[in-house]
Amino acid sequence: MADLPFRDPLHVYIENIRGRNPAYRVTEEAVRLALTGVGEPLVIVERYRDETDAEVLRNSNLFIGSAFNTKVISESGQSLRMIHCTSAGVEGLFPLDWVPNGCVLVNSSGVHAEKAGEFGLLALLMLNDKIPQHASSQRAHLWNRTLSTPIKGKRVLIYGVGALGRAVAEKAKLLDIEVWGIRRSGKAAPFVDRMFCPEEVDAIIGKVDFVIVTAPLTDLTRGAIGADQIARMKLGAGLVNMARAAIVDYDAVAAALREGRLSGAVLDVFDTEPLAPEAIWWDVPNLSVIPHVSSDSPVDYVQKSLSIFAENVRRLRARKDLMNVVNGESGY
């Protein structure tokens, strides 16, 4: 653990993205409140990404931002000892050769868990009760009385049992269904009845009624649920993606929905966002398009992210290992 050269006052650089939803804006006031009793006195500078202040950045110890310009940090962030990413997904920041020497990159993994668990529960009930099908029938002005069986006793596979996956598993157990999970280590996790390793996905994906994708996007997970895996899924199964679009073959999902091999899908993430009006996904039958809102809360997202930031400042002062350190080898 690199030593943080504390000096009074401590310098914090906040970078926001202009035009982004206000729920994601990190303010000087919010940082000052989070660091009360932890890192005082403070000098806090708030800038937008399109108005980077390289001189101020050069004198800063701590950086807070998301989807930031890694070249700028590499060139002007030599005094930084911690970079806090307010997002959980960091695939766009790799490789980490831009991180200044003696600096640690951390993310906000875990802040989405509560909302993600609720959405996973919602998506399971939507798929079980054929809500995507009913929505397609409504758009087509069709009275299609498709019946559905109770969800109790069915089985869900959660691909990626990290913070999001564990939250979904916990909520899924409220439905009295069997929860299977896939994680890289294969180690057991709470609320997961059976855990498997990624290489076992082909053998088990045809034995579940629902697949929910909650894994980070890495070299190992990219394309993990491809056309072959979708073809192996049980006839009438449903799929949810709350992670990253590149993990799932969406063309194969669309084909399976059109052919009736999958009964429904709920997709919260897409390669290009927002979706263009002419994007094909709007009109794929039995598909619910969700505009990347499954896991974020409009009232406490920043607060939860800054609680991780403040705890890490406390740990830096105590020369202890940090939370949520991004691993250059694992990709998250």
Order of alpha helices (4+ residues) and beta strands (2+ residues): beta-alpha-beta-alpha-beta-alpha-beta-beta-alpha-alpha-beta-alpha-beta-beta-alpha-beta-alpha-beta-alpha-beta-beta-alpha
